[in-house]
């Protein structure tokens, strides 16, 4: 019996490799945080450090040392204020030292570096 099992070892090893499938393109997955308030969803993707806190009046996002405040249809980042009006979905993406902001799927301005 041991002789028959020994002959199966290469087949079992090959089956394990095939069933594992291809290696993922990237071992790193972007972190993602999200909150919904008053019918609006705010999502933060990427970065090494992120947090979201909300009250009835505003949402504060802290992302890699930047502080972004969303309130009354406005986005405040550092000393800049961008009026975006009413929205359903807002996504803030951080990658390679850049912050991109999308309102209902559309990018606003250039990336913030």
C-alpha positions as CSV (number, residue, x, y, z in Angstrom):
1,X,0.0,0.0,0.0
2,X,2.8,2.4,0.8
3,X,4.2,1.9,-2.7
4,X,0.9,3.0,-4.3
5,X,0.7,6.1,-2.1
6,X,4.3,7.1,-2.9
7,X,3.4,7.1,-6.6
8,X,0.6,9.5,-6.0
9,X,2.7,12.2,-4.4
10,X,3.6,14.0,-7.7
11,X,0.0,13.9,-8.8
12,X,-1.2,15.4,-5.5
13,X,1.4,18.1,-5.6
14,X,0.4,19.0,-9.2
15,X,-3.3,19.1,-8.2
16,X,-2.5,21.4,-5.3
17,X,-0.7,23.8,-7.6
18,X,-3.5,23.8,-10.2
19,X,-6.2,24.3,-7.6
20,X,-4.5,27.2,-6.1
21,X,-4.9,29.1,-9.3
22,X,-2.8,31.9,-10.6
23,X,-1.0,34.2,-8.2
24,X,-2.7,37.6,-7.6
25,X,-1.3,40.6,-9.5
26,X,-0.7,42.4,-6.3
27,X,-0.3,41.1,-2.8
28,X,-1.4,44.5,-1.4
29,X,-5.1,45.3,-1.3
30,X,-6.1,48.9,-0.8
31,X,-7.8,49.6,2.5
32,X,-11.3,50.9,2.3
33,X,-13.5,52.7,4.8
34,X,-17.1,53.9,4.1
35,X,-19.9,55.7,5.9
36,X,-23.4,56.6,4.9
37,X,-25.2,59.6,6.3
38,X,-28.4,61.4,5.2
39,X,-28.5,59.4,1.9
40,X,-24.9,60.1,1.0
41,X,-22.1,57.5,0.9
42,X,-18.5,58.6,1.5
43,X,-15.8,56.1,0.8
44,X,-12.0,56.4,1.4
45,X,-9.7,54.1,-0.6
46,X,-6.0,53.6,-0.1
47,X,-3.4,55.4,1.9
48,X,-1.6,54.0,4.9
49,X,-3.7,55.7,7.5
50,X,-7.4,56.6,7.3
51,X,-10.4,57.4,9.5
52,X,-13.9,58.7,9.0
53,X,-16.1,60.4,11.6
54,X,-19.5,61.9,11.0
55,X,-22.1,64.0,12.7
56,X,-25.4,65.3,11.4
57,X,-23.6,68.4,10.0
58,X,-20.3,67.1,8.6
59,X,-18.0,64.3,7.9
60,X,-14.3,64.5,8.7
61,X,-11.8,62.2,6.8
62,X,-8.3,61.9,8.0
63,X,-6.1,60.4,5.3
64,X,-2.3,60.1,5.4
65,X,-2.0,63.3,7.4
66,X,-4.5,65.3,5.4
67,X,-7.8,66.4,7.0
68,X,-10.8,66.6,4.6
69,X,-14.1,68.1,5.8
70,X,-17.4,67.5,3.9
71,X,-20.4,69.6,4.8
72,X,-23.2,71.6,3.1
73,X,-22.2,70.5,-0.4
74,X,-18.6,71.6,0.1
75,X,-15.3,69.8,0.4
76,X,-12.6,71.5,2.5
77,X,-9.0,70.2,2.2
78,X,-6.3,72.2,4.0
79,X,-7.0,75.8,2.9
80,X,-8.9,75.0,-0.2
81,X,-12.7,74.8,-0.4
82,X,-14.5,73.2,-3.4
83,X,-18.3,73.6,-3.8
84,X,-19.7,70.3,-5.2
85,X,-23.4,70.7,-4.4
86,X,-25.6,67.8,-3.6
87,X,-24.2,64.3,-4.2
88,X,-25.1,60.7,-3.6
89,X,-21.6,59.2,-3.6
90,X,-18.2,60.7,-2.8
91,X,-15.0,58.7,-3.1
92,X,-11.6,59.9,-1.9
93,X,-8.7,57.8,-3.3
94,X,-5.1,58.0,-2.0
95,X,-2.2,56.5,-4.0
96,X,1.4,57.3,-4.5
97,X,1.2,60.5,-2.5
98,X,-1.8,61.8,-4.4
99,X,-5.4,62.3,-3.3
100,X,-8.1,62.1,-6.0
101,X,-11.8,63.0,-5.2
102,X,-14.7,61.7,-7.2
103,X,-18.3,63.0,-6.8
104,X,-21.0,60.7,-8.2
105,X,-18.2,59.0,-10.2
106,X,-16.8,62.2,-11.8
107,X,-13.4,63.5,-10.7
108,X,-13.1,67.0,-9.3
109,X,-10.2,69.2,-10.3
110,X,-6.7,67.8,-10.6
111,X,-5.2,65.4,-8.1
112,X,-4.1,67.0,-4.8
113,X,-0.5,66.2,-4.0
